[in-house]
């Protein structure tokens, strides 16, 4: 596992998206992308630090089809009161976390700032 590195406001974060649940028909990301499995706002959102991986590698961590990759800048969650920190895992040096108080409104704002960059059409 690599050493923890500092994440700047301009660093890009990759978020794995479940294509059929997190991406609207018009290609925008919806707020469900930042909610947990229970559909409640997630206080610890798993992302990958773009400068340490590729969209394809990030997608491979999903382990199955039906996922896409969204990208947002670290400054976005920080301006909403979240912390963004590098949290490498044994099988993923690029892993990072967006942590803090999350609610429906912040889920929506995070989604609005996320751009789909790699879409898996195998829905």
C-alpha positions as CSV (number, residue, x, y, z in Angstrom):
1,X,0.0,0.0,0.0
2,X,1.3,3.4,-0.9
3,X,1.8,6.4,1.5
4,X,-1.1,8.8,2.0
5,X,-0.8,11.9,-0.2
6,X,-2.3,15.3,0.0
7,X,-5.3,16.0,-2.3
8,X,-5.5,19.5,-3.7
9,X,-8.8,21.3,-4.5
10,X,-8.0,21.0,-8.3
11,X,-7.6,17.2,-8.1
12,X,-10.2,15.1,-10.0
13,X,-12.1,12.4,-8.2
14,X,-13.6,9.4,-9.9
15,X,-16.9,8.1,-8.6
16,X,-18.2,4.7,-9.8
17,X,-21.8,5.1,-10.8
18,X,-24.4,2.3,-11.3
19,X,-25.5,3.3,-14.8
20,X,-29.2,2.5,-14.6
21,X,-29.7,4.0,-11.1
22,X,-27.3,7.0,-11.0
23,X,-27.5,8.4,-14.5
24,X,-30.5,10.1,-15.8
25,X,-31.8,9.6,-19.4
26,X,-30.3,13.0,-20.4
27,X,-26.8,11.8,-19.3
28,X,-26.7,13.9,-16.1
29,X,-25.9,12.3,-12.7
30,X,-28.7,12.1,-10.1
31,X,-28.4,12.4,-6.3
32,X,-28.7,8.6,-5.7
33,X,-25.0,8.5,-6.8
34,X,-24.1,9.9,-3.4
35,X,-26.4,7.8,-1.3
36,X,-25.7,4.5,0.3
37,X,-27.3,1.1,-0.3
38,X,-30.2,2.1,1.9
39,X,-30.8,5.2,-0.3
40,X,-29.8,7.5,2.6
41,X,-27.2,10.2,2.1
42,X,-23.7,8.5,2.5
43,X,-21.4,10.2,5.1
44,X,-18.4,8.4,3.7
45,X,-18.3,8.4,-0.1
46,X,-15.8,6.2,-1.8
47,X,-13.9,7.7,-4.8
48,X,-10.6,7.3,-6.6
49,X,-8.0,9.9,-7.0
50,X,-7.7,10.5,-10.8
51,X,-3.9,11.3,-10.7
52,X,-3.3,7.8,-9.3
53,X,-5.5,5.7,-11.7
54,X,-7.4,5.8,-15.0
55,X,-11.1,5.7,-15.6
56,X,-10.8,2.2,-16.9
57,X,-8.9,0.9,-13.8
58,X,-11.5,2.6,-11.6
59,X,-14.3,0.9,-13.6
60,X,-12.5,-2.5,-13.2
61,X,-12.7,-2.2,-9.4
62,X,-16.5,-2.5,-9.7
63,X,-16.0,-6.1,-10.7
64,X,-18.9,-6.3,-13.0
65,X,-20.8,-4.6,-15.9
66,X,-23.3,-1.9,-15.5
67,X,-21.1,0.8,-14.0
68,X,-19.9,4.2,-15.4
69,X,-17.4,6.7,-14.1
70,X,-18.3,10.3,-13.0
71,X,-15.7,12.9,-12.3
72,X,-15.7,15.9,-10.0
73,X,-13.2,18.3,-8.5
74,X,-12.2,17.8,-4.8
75,X,-13.0,21.5,-4.2
76,X,-16.7,20.8,-4.7
77,X,-17.3,18.6,-1.7
78,X,-14.9,20.7,0.3
79,X,-17.0,23.9,-0.4
80,X,-20.0,21.8,0.9
81,X,-18.2,21.1,4.2
82,X,-16.8,17.7,3.5
83,X,-13.2,16.6,4.0
84,X,-11.5,14.8,1.1
85,X,-8.7,12.5,2.0
86,X,-6.6,9.8,0.4
87,X,-7.4,6.4,1.9
88,X,-5.4,3.8,0.0
89,X,-6.6,0.2,0.2
90,X,-4.5,-3.0,-0.3
91,X,-5.9,-3.5,-3.8
92,X,-6.4,0.2,-4.7
93,X,-3.7,2.9,-4.1
94,X,-6.0,5.5,-5.7
95,X,-8.9,5.1,-3.1
96,X,-10.0,8.2,-1.3
97,X,-13.0,9.3,0.8
98,X,-15.4,12.2,0.8
99,X,-16.5,12.4,4.4
100,X,-18.9,14.6,6.4
101,X,-22.5,15.4,7.1
102,X,-24.5,14.5,4.1
103,X,-28.1,15.2,3.3
104,X,-30.5,15.2,0.3
105,X,-29.5,18.7,-0.6
106,X,-25.7,18.0,-0.7
107,X,-26.3,14.8,-2.6
108,X,-28.0,16.8,-5.2
109,X,-25.2,19.5,-5.3
110,X,-22.6,16.8,-5.6
111,X,-24.5,15.1,-8.4
112,X,-24.9,18.4,-10.3
113,X,-21.1,18.9,-10.2
114,X,-20.4,15.4,-11.4
115,X,-19.8,14.8,-15.1
116,X,-20.1,11.3,-16.7
117,X,-16.8,10.7,-18.4
118,X,-16.9,6.9,-19.1
119,X,-20.3,5.3,-19.6
120,X,-21.0,1.6,-19.7
121,X,-24.0,1.1,-21.9
122,X,-24.5,-2.5,-20.7
123,X,-27.4,-1.6,-18.5
